[in-house]
Amino acid sequence: MILVAVGVFVIGIAFSVMWSFTSSKLFPTYDFVELQQYRRLWSDSRWLVSVNNIWFFGLMSIGCNMVFGYLLAVFMDQRIHQEDLFRSIFLYPFAMSLIVTGLVWQWALDPNLGLQASMRNFGWEGFTFAPLVKAETAIYGLVVAGIWQGSGVTMAILLAGLRGVDAEIWKAAKVDGIPAWKTHVFIVAPMMRGAFATAFVLQCVSVVRVYDLVIAMTGGGPGIATTMPAVYVIQLITVRQNVGQGMAAATMMLLPVLVVIAVGGLFQWRRQSRLRQAHA
C-alpha cells in the first residue's frame, strides 16, 4: 500500500511538471512549448500578487504560530490542573475544517455580524473593526485565522519536545541561578531543534497549500487582494481552462516545499552524524 501511494504521488507530480511544458488548455496535451508557460506565468500580475500575498501570509502566520505555540507549550509544561482539557481546547481549531474556520472568522470579522456590531451594540458607536472589507487590510484577517488554526498543533509538537528535556538540566539551571526565561530561550529551545523543525515544516506545507481558508473568508478578494497561489491555480484550471499554465504555477508552488524538506533533511542528517560521532 505504501509503495502504491508513493508511486501515485510521484507519478502525479511527474505528469503535472510535464504538462507545465505543454500548451494544454481544457484537456492535457503533449504539444510541448518549452518555458513559454512559465514566462506567461511570471508576466501575469495576478500571479505576482498571489506570490506577494503568500510570502506575507506565510511569514506572519508561521512566525506567530511558532512563538505562540512555544509560549502555550511552556504554559502547558507547568503541570497545570485540567491539562487534558486545555490541550483539547488549544488543539480544537486544528481539528476543524478550514472551511469551517474560515466561515467562523468571516462572521467574526463581518461589520454587520461580528466584533464591530457587538461593540457598537454595547454603546461604542464609533468602534470600527472590519479588515475583510478593505483590500489593504483583508490579508491581516487571514493571518489572524491562520494563527488561530495553527498555534495549537505547534503547541502539541513543542510540548512533546519540552517533555523530552532531561529534568537534570532544569535542576542545574535553577541551582546556578539562571532565570527561567533564559533557561527556556538559551538552553532548552536549542535542544528542541528537531521539534521546531517538525513544526516549521508542517506550517510551511499548510501555508503553501492554503486554499479553503481563503475561499471561505474572502474568495480571494476584495478584488485580488487576498488571492493565493493555490486559489490562482484552481481558478486558472477550472475557470480560465488553462491546464498548462496552471501546472506551471503548481510546479512553482512545489519548489519551496521541496527546498524546506531538503534543508530539514540535511539538518537532521547532520544532527544524526554528530550523534553517531559522539557515541563512537
N, C-alpha and C positions, 0 to 999 in steps of 0.2 A: 504493500500500500504506500509506503514511504517513497519507494522508487517511482511508482506511478504518479504520485502527487508532485514530486520534484521534476519528473520528466515533463508533465503537462505544464508546470510553471515555466521551465526553461524553454520549452517549445513555444509557449505563448509569447514570451519575451522575444525570442528569436524572430518570430513572424512579425511582431509589432515593429521591431527595428528594421526588418527587411522592407515592410510596407512604407516605412518613412522615407524610403528612397524611390518610391514609385509615384505615379500621378493618379493614384486611386481616388475615386470620388465616392459615390454611394456604396459601391461594392469594391473590394480589393482587386487590384490587377497586378500584372507583373511588367508594366511599362516603366522601366527604370529611368529616372531623371537626375541621377546623382544627388547633389546637395541643393537642388532647387527648392525643395520643400522647407529646408532649414533656413535658406535665405529669405523666403517669403515669411517664415515664422518670425524671424528677428527683425523684420521690417514692419510687422503688424503692431500698431500702437496698443491694441487691446492686450496682446501677449506681454508687451513690455510693462503695462500697468499691472497685470496679474503677477508678474515676476517681482516687481517692487512691493506689491501687497504681501506676497508670501514671505519675502525677506523680513518685512516689518512685523508681520504677524508672528513669524517664527521666532525672531529674536526676543520679542516682548513676551510671548506666551511661554517659550522654553525657559528663558531666564527667570521669570516669575514663578513658574512651576517648580524649578529646581530649588529656588530659595524658600518658597512657601512649603514645599514638600519636605525639605530638610528641617525647617522650623517645626512643622507638625510632627515629624518623626522624633525630634528631640523632646517635644511635649509628651508624646505617647510613650517614650522610653523612661519616663519618670515613674512608671508603675502606678499609674493613676487608677482610681476606682472606676468601675464600669468601662474598662479599656475596650472590651469587645464591642460595646455599644458605640463608643466614639469611633472605633475603627470602621464599623459598618456605616456610620453617618458620613465619614470622610470619603469612604470608597463608593458610596451610593451614586454620586454623579457619574463616575466612570462606568458603572454598570448600566446606566441609562443609555438608550439610543441617542445618537447625535441629533436625530430629527426632533426627538422629544426635548433634548437640551436646548436646541435652537428655538423651538416654539416657546419654551418656558421663558427664555431670556428675551425673545421678541415681545412677549406680553409684558414682561417686567420693565422693558425699556420703551414700551409704547406710550406716547404722551397722553393718550386718552384712557389708558387702562392701568398703566404701571405706576412706577415710583412717582413720576411727576404729578399724575392725577391724584394719588393718595396724599402727597404732601399739600397739594392745593385744597383738598377736602378738609385737611386739618387746619386750614386757615392761612397757609403760606401761599398767598395768591401769586407772588412774584417768583416762586420757585420754578426753575426751568432745567430739565434734565431729559433730553431726548436725542441721544447721539445717533440713533439709526436713521433719522430723517435728514441728516446733513451729510453731504459727500465728504466733508473734511473730518468728521468725527465718527463715521459709521464703522471704520476699521477698529476703533477702540472698543466698541460694543462687542465685536467678535473676539477681541483679545480677552475681555472680561469673561465671556462664556468659555473660552478655551482654558483659562486659568481655573475656573470653577470645575471644569470637567477633568482636567489633568492633574491637579495637585494631589488628589487622593491616592492615585496609583503610584505617583512618585514617592509619596509618604510611605506606602507599603514596602516599596523596594528599599528605600533608605533605612527604614526601621529594621528590616532584616539585616542590613549591613551593620547598624548600630548594635543590634543584639549579638552580633558575631565578634565584637571587640572584647578582648580579654579584660576581665574585671580588674586584674592587677594593674593595668595601665591607668584606670581611673583612680585606684588607691594611691599609686605612685605620684600622680599629678596632684592629688589632694595633699599628700604628705609634703610635697615640695612647695605647696602654697600657690600653685598655678590657678588662676581664676577659671571658673567653669567654661566661660565663653572662649577663652584662649585654648583650653583643652579641646573643645569641640572644633575650633577653626584650624589650629595649627598642629594638632596631634591626631585627633580622631578622623576628621574629614580626609586627610591624605591617605589614611589606612583604608578608606572606603572607596578607592578608585574604581574597583570592579562594580560596586553598586551604583555609583554615579554614572559610570559608562553605560550600564544597562538602562538606567532611567533616561539618560540623554538620547541613546539610540531609539528607544521606544517613542520618546517625544518627537524626535526628528521625523520618524516614519509617519506618525499621526499628523504632523504639520504638512508634510508634502502631499499627503492624500486627502487633506481636508476638503470636503465637498458637502456632505449632508448639513453640517452646521451653517455653512454659507447660504445654501438654498433655503433652509428653514427660517433663517433670521432675516436675510436681506435679498436673497435671489441674485446676488452679485451687484446690487445697486446700493444707493441711488446711482443711476447711470451704470457705470462700470467701476465705481469707486471701491467695491469690495470683491471684485472678480478675482478668483484664484486660479492657478494653472489647471487644477482638476476640473473646475467649472468650465474653463476655456476649452479643454479637451472634449468634454462631453457635449458641449454646445456645438463645437466645430464638427463633430462626427454626426450628431443627430439632427441638428438644425441646419447647418450650412452644408452638410453632406460632403465633407472633405476628409476622407479617411487618411489620405497620405499626409497632409499637414497635421491632422490630429495625432497620428502615430509619431510624427516628428516631435510634437510637443510632449507626448507621453514619454518618449525616449529621453528628452531633456529633463523631465521630472525624475526619471530613474537614475540619472547620473549622480546627483547629490546623495541619494540613498546608498548607492554603491560606494561612494567615497567615504561616507560615515562608517559603513560596515567595514570597509577595508582598513581605515585608520583604527577603529576599535579592535579589529582582529590583530593588527600589528602590535598595539599596546598590550593586548592580552598575551600574545606570543612572547614579547619581550619580558613581560612580568613572569611568565612561567619559566622562561630560560634563566632568569635571575634566581628564581626559587630552586631550580634544579642545581645551579652552580653553588648556591648557598648550602645545599644539603650534600653536595659532593665532597 
